[in-house]
């Protein structure tokens, strides 16, 4: 698969490294070149400095022929803007969007993006961990 | 009528000043930056609220459910796009107006059905065009959902339209001449209304009627008048 990843934080870099190891064609975008330090040495995909909300950058990243787009940059709204662009303007079939605000994640999930909220998942995990058996 | 304005920059501030004057309007201005919000609050008072206008829980708190109009005018297109969709799809606010800062985002906003779009660059162009003496056709407002625009035109000397009654003009399909402003004041025209040099016409037109109308009021060939 051809995958474009917006945001090279811990999640973006980890996902990029993993997808590349799985033989997918990966391009990672980040506005800060320093973020690419998080990619493991074995990462053999492309890295591009620029914003995923910028059409020129998206085209350079190969959005027009991409099969998948993942937005895991820091801002919810930027992630949503870029994702809706990828989906509505460039016809990318699979679009996954990180949205920290759980309600916003729910709404944009209903509107057609595959959203996930790390906040919601985090609350669940923390709660489960609190009441897991075996504490001391 | 309750209105929420998201974004307390120059545009939001200007809007607030205008809307404040109107007796039957209740307005809330939402500003993300704390320091900007408190500066605005000093001047405008309680109507200014510090918060994130793209956050559903926050909008709920400022009464988005009873708002009849939401205007998203921050300098951040992502925030405006998200706010507009939240307003429309979550709170079902009947009318939503959105500002587009980067003209390249306009197509996306349209495609996502954000119904009324104000593009800063379009607005500036319209202002520039309006100040030119030969101003011919100035877009005043877009009615996105219907694909129509409200425009102002001025009848030029020697044009096809000058001296003609409306019924004698072959107007493009879908064009609605709504108001004619003459030196004697504004009137609701009918077929017998004769257009004079200098008259201003306010009309609702489909996008594609632009060039034909421009030619009609200037007398220029359709291909000359392209802006």
Interface residues (C-beta under 8 A of the other chain):
Chain A: X53 X55 X75 X76 X77 X78 X80 X81 X84 X85 X88 X89 X101 X103 X104 X107 X108 X110 X111
Chain B: X54 X55 X56 X57 X76 X77 X78 X79 X81 X82 X85 X86 X89 X90 X104 X105 X107 X108 X111 X112
